[in-house]
Amino acid sequence: MKKTVTTLADGRELIYYDSADDTVRDAVDPRPLDAVSTSSEIRRDPLLGDSVAIASHRQGRTYHPPADECPLCPSREGRHSEIPDTGYDVVVFENRFPSLAGDSGRCEVVCFTSDHDVSFAGLTEEQAGLVLEAWTDRTADLAELPQVAQVFCFENRGAEIGVTLGHPHGQIYGYPFVTPRTEQMFRSMDSHRAETGRNLFDDVVARELADGERVVLEGEHWVAFVPYAAHWPYEVHLHPRRRVPDLRELDEAARTEFPQIYLELLRRFDRIFGPGEPPTPYISAWHQAPFRAPGREEFALHLELFTIRRTPGKLKFLAGSESGMNVFINDVPPEAAAQRLREVASE
């Protein structure tokens, strides 16, 4: 992998990740852009104890542009995009409309491919492996920023999820605090250690492997299963068999196998609801240990993949119980979801 760091016309950082070591990136962004102005602010909820990002400047962000005006496609004659070059493998750049900025953290965009019409599931294993390298490299770089406590790499796919740009891409958030979901995992992890003397994540994976009913896919270095108390209609957790706290700690064998396992999971998701159905909307989220949290080595890196579609033409809405009280009600039994995901395996 070759990494090339440059800047856009308004000073934002842009990074090319190329498979070929001899790739030269010297294109310059010619756009007359003003410096990015943000109003990101972190406020603490005194009742719940969690943090909320107030980012009013995002109201003006790009919203469903036509394909020929996509800001994530390569630049071409007469039309300059966020990527100055005429082609790329993987690109990461600072978000022009960040939810978090300055002392309040950092937001980046990850373009998985220059091909506007492909999805992550349509990438080759080499391309998916390069995305993994980019996620890992960004995690390592953002770990050096004093204002970043935790890095979250994720992909939103589909208009139903709220995606406003159709180009295959994801995002990376560098939070200035430990997120509420991660704090809850740490509390559960600490409680389990105190009660049993064992690691919670190890026990969860071991239980799923021993039971087998909710296991969707196994490799030599990764295992994917529907969790026992899945919140979403179709939800899969992907764990490396060797527990590590974040992407930086994956060994070469796990990195090599990951594209095979992950691409198969994504392709199965697109087949859940049968032929003729539109692509399945999903969120794919890496959970990594906060950088400076006590006991971070006990945390288990894992990826959570889920869809809000519960059946053809119907979505799972976060209504009264979920939104009002954070109590999820799942219409699809986890065992049935796992069975369906096994049925739609690639031949």
Secondary structure, 3 states (H helix, E strand, C coil): CEEEEEECCCCCEEEEEECCCCCCCCCCCCCCCCCCCCCCEEEECCCCCCEEEECHHHHHCCCCCCHHHCCCCECECCECCCECCCCCCEEEEECCCCCCCHHHCEEEEEECCCCCCCCHHHCCHHHHHHHHHHHHHHHHHHCCCCCCCEEEEEEEECHHHCCCCCCCEEEEEEECCCCHHHHHHHHHHHHHHHHHCCCHHHHHHHHHHHHCCCEEEECCCEEEECCCCCCCCEEEEEEECCCCCCHHHCCHHHHHHHHHHHHHHHHHHCCCCCCCCCCCCEEEEEECCCCCCCCHHHCCCEEEEEECEEECCEECCCCHHHHHHCCCCCCCCHHHHHHHHHHCCCC
